[in-house]
């Protein structure tokens, strides 16, 4: 962030006790902490955890997880349920928080969740170009071009998959 989001003045760097160097607006006379978006992504698995749902969106030729921004006043968990209902018409049997990661490309903190579904009847909306249920091994290959999704998936496999079965 280079400019104050309130007045537009160019920020300077200033020492803030116990915080270090923080952007400061000399016009507003206040420290300006970073602002970023928050979003959720879901590793959607069948109840027996043998299949994973991946989607293609926005004309891109690679698979990714169902994901979306957290709306004002909404918890991350509420966003998981809403995004799954909107994009693929699924209601998870349960969800479990997994990891977070900052995504620089869109200045977004991503919250990744496991979402287990017993009903696998997908109903897509205009945001989803296509979808497919993959085996775990097929999903690794399908996610090769979606770096953050692949990172979340590999972390899930390393940290949870063996314990969840």
N, C-alpha and C positions, 0 to 999 in steps of 0.2 A: 504494500500500500504506500503510495507516494503522496497522496493528497488527502486532506481531511474530508471525511464523508459528510460532515455538517456544513462546512463553509467553503471548501475547495482550496484552502490555503496549502501550499507545499509544506509537507511535514519535515521536521528536523529530528535528529536523534538526540535523546536526552536520557541521562541516568535517572532511574527510579529506584529508590532504596528497596532492597530485597528482591528486585525484579530484573535488574540489569539495564541494558540499553533498550529503550522503548520509543517508537515514533511519538512525536509530540507536536501539537498544533499551537504555534505561538499566538495565533489570532484568538482561538477559543480558550487558550491557556489550560489545555488538558491533554493527558496522554490518550493516545488512540490505539486501542488494542485491535488485533486482527479480527476481521469478520470473514466468515466463510459459510458456505452452504453445508447442509447435512442431508444425507440420503441413506437409503437402505438397499441392500441387495440380498437375494435369497438363494441359497442352495436348496432347491426344491427336490425332495426325494420321495419315492414311493414308500409305502409303509414298511415293506421288507428291506428297504434301502438298497435295492438292486438297480433302480432306474433313477436318472436325474433328468429334470426338464431344463432344456436350454432353448433360447429364442433368438431370432434374428429381428433387428429393428432398423428403421430409418434408412432402408436401402443399403445397409452395410452387408457385406458378404461374409460375416463371421458370427459365430454363436456367442451368446453372453447369458448372464443370469437375468431374471426378472429383477428390475430395480426401479427406484424412483425417489424423488425428493420428499423430505419430511415437510408437511405443511405447517404453517403457523398454528400453534395451539395443539399440535398433534404429537404424541409420543412416537418413538421409533417403532415400538411394537404395533401401535395402531397403523402406522404407515405400511408395515409388512402386510397386515391383513387387507388394507385398502388396495395397495398396489397389486397384490395377487388376485383379488377379486376383479379389479379393473382390467388388468392386462391379460389374464389367462383364465378367469372365472373359477379359480380354485379357492377353497377354504381349508387352511391347514388344520390337521388334527392337533398339532402342537408346534410351537416354535422355540428355538433356543438361540440365544446370542452367541456368536463365535468370536469374531475379531473386528477390529477397526483398522482403517488405513486412510491416510490422506491421499487424495487423488489430485495432483497438481494441475492436470489439464483443465479441470473445471473448478478448481479451488473448493473442493468438497471433501468433507470428512465422511467416509463411507462406513456404515455399520453393517456388517455381514451377519446373516442369520441362517440357521438351519430351519427349514420348514418341511415337515413330514405330512404327506397327504394320503388318505385312504381312497379318495375318489380321484381318479386320474383323467377324468373327462374334461379336457381343455376346451375353453370357449374364448377365443381371442377377440381383441378389439382392433381399432384402426392403428394402434401403436405397434402392433406385432405383425411383422411380415410373414413369418413362419415359425414353427416350433418342432421339436422332436424330443422324444424320450430316449436317452442314451444309457448304455451300461456305464459303469464307473470307468472302465478302461477307455471306452469310446469317448467319454466326456473329456478326459484329459487331452486327447487329440483334438477334439472339436473346439476346445478353449484356447488352443495354442496362440491365437492372435488377439485374445482378450487378456492382456497381462495381469490386470488387477483381479479379474475373475479367476484366472488360473492360480494366482497367488493364494486367494481365499480358499479355493478348492484343495490345493496341495496342503495348506495348513489344516483344513478340516480332516483330510485323510491322515495326516501325521498325528494330529492331536486327539481326534475323536472317533474316527471310523472304527478302529479296532475295539474301542471301549463300548461303542454304541451297539455293536452286533451281539 
